[in-house]
């Protein structure tokens, strides 16, 4: 139901990156990877500058099994001010956070 309401709202605001990435996350979690990838692509085309949108893009990539892209977006979110603590305490990101590549990048880039 929430997805349907968000899709209706998207008709009024088709360039809302937050709404697009929210739909991407929801569809990924529901197992609809094709729709999730479409919403994800559309949200990324808007060149998001918001750290929360970057985080959600990374989270969606992780749910979809795209670890490399997830790492890039999650680290980018942290570099832009998103809470490293929140990343590392998000249940769906446990695997990513235990990945040595994440640990190296966060240490190298200073993390937050």
C-alpha positions in Angstrom: 0.0 0.0 0.0 2.8 2.4 0.9 4.4 1.8 -2.5 1.2 2.5 -4.3 0.8 5.8 -2.4 4.3 6.8 -3.2 3.9 6.0 -6.9 0.8 8.2 -6.9 2.8 11.0 -5.3 5.6 10.5 -7.8 3.1 11.5 -10.6 3.0 14.9 -9.0 6.8 15.1 -8.4 8.6 13.0 -11.0 12.0 14.5 -10.2 11.9 14.0 -6.4 15.2 12.0 -5.7 14.1 11.2 -2.2 10.8 9.7 -3.4 12.5 7.8 -6.2 15.1 6.2 -4.0 12.4 5.4 -1.3 10.5 3.5 -4.0 13.8 1.8 -5.0 14.4 0.7 -1.5 10.8 -0.5 -1.0 10.7 -2.4 -4.2 14.1 -4.0 -3.5 12.9 -5.2 -0.1 9.8 -6.6 -1.7 11.8 -8.6 -4.2 10.9 -6.6 -7.3 14.4 -6.0 -8.5 13.4 -4.7 -11.9 11.3 -1.9 -10.5 13.9 -1.2 -7.8 16.6 -0.8 -10.4 14.4 1.5 -12.5 13.7 3.8 -9.6 17.3 3.6 -8.6 18.5 4.6 -12.0 16.1 7.5 -12.1 17.2 8.7 -8.7 20.9 8.5 -9.6 20.3 10.5 -12.8 19.2 13.4 -10.6 22.8 13.6 -9.3 21.8 13.5 -5.6 23.7 15.7 -3.2 21.8 14.8 -0.1 23.7 12.3 2.1 20.5 10.5 3.1 19.7 9.9 -0.6 23.2 8.6 -1.1 22.8 6.3 1.8 19.5 5.0 0.5 21.0 4.4 -3.0 23.8 2.5 -1.4 21.4 0.5 0.8 19.3 -0.4 -2.2 22.4 -1.6 -4.1 23.2 -3.8 -1.1 19.7 -5.3 -1.0 20.0 -6.0 -4.7 23.3 -7.7 -4.3 25.4 -5.0 -5.9 28.1 -4.8 -3.2 30.6 -2.7 -5.2 28.0 0.0 -6.0 26.7 -0.2 -2.4 30.2 0.4 -1.1 30.8 3.4 -3.4 27.5 5.1 -2.4 27.7 4.3 1.3 31.2 5.7 1.6 30.2 8.7 -0.5 27.3 9.3 2.0 29.6 9.1 4.9 32.1 11.5 3.2 29.2 13.9 2.7 28.1 13.9 6.4 26.0 10.8 6.8 26.5 9.1 10.2 29.1 6.3 10.1 27.4 5.1 13.3 24.1 4.8 11.6 25.6 2.9 8.7 27.3 0.5 11.0 24.1 -0.1 13.0 21.7 -0.6 10.1 20.8 -4.4 10.1 20.7 -4.7 6.3 24.3 -3.4 6.1 26.0 -5.8 8.4 27.6 -7.7 5.6 28.8 -4.6 3.9 30.3 -3.2 7.1 32.2 -6.4 7.8 33.6 -6.3 4.3 37.3 -5.4 4.5 36.9 -3.0 1.5 34.4 -0.9 3.6 36.7 -0.9 6.6 39.7 0.2 4.5 37.8 2.9 2.7 36.3 4.3 5.9 39.7 4.3 7.6 41.5 5.8 4.6 38.9 8.5 4.1 38.6 9.2 7.8 34.9 8.2 8.1 32.6 10.1 10.5 
